[in-house]
Amino acid sequence: MPQFYMIDMYNVSIIIKVKTESEKYFFDVFRKEIEMGMVSVESICKWCILHHIQYGIKFKYYKYPRNAICKNIKYLIEYIGMKNNLDKIRKGGLTD
């Protein structure tokens, strides 16, 4: 039976679907690195692609008390760039 994990980093949510015991083991090891803050959103998605684990990402708009527009725009730009790179990786390779 598949298990779902949700990771929130800044304005981006990542939902990871783990189906097998080996995937669960790999994710448990990787989750320790995530909890220590050693990885970025893009590296989590690349890790999922490398291990053939299904995932989904979503950008969320937050209402920050100060500088709301600047922070949301900053994270949205990073999210779009990351999404484009991941699409290239999935289609066959990022050569940069």
Steps between C-alpha positions, in 0.01 A plus 500: 500500500654835399594758760502874441740750655469877482800730526452877529795722417436873469209542260533157338333177611633166380283190525690172470332166431690199637376160378752233597699420813828580327367844395390558859845411629672733249260780588549453876876541454452803276243653736767533770700723266188702420426552870853627560446761226775366277293484179307735277163452334664434165732236643204318659327484161820384328540231766145378428574485127824311562325241719188479277272617781182686409465853630305818444590862570279801559568868561300664779441872536551612862396824662813609683473786748777698327636500147231253390525588134880480486522164675222341296648625172849382599381149584272487195794583270712230666212251470449570129872464427517176696188365326649574155827324590315196632292479181823500297647225721190284459502541121852387454766715646614833620826574321594827675 
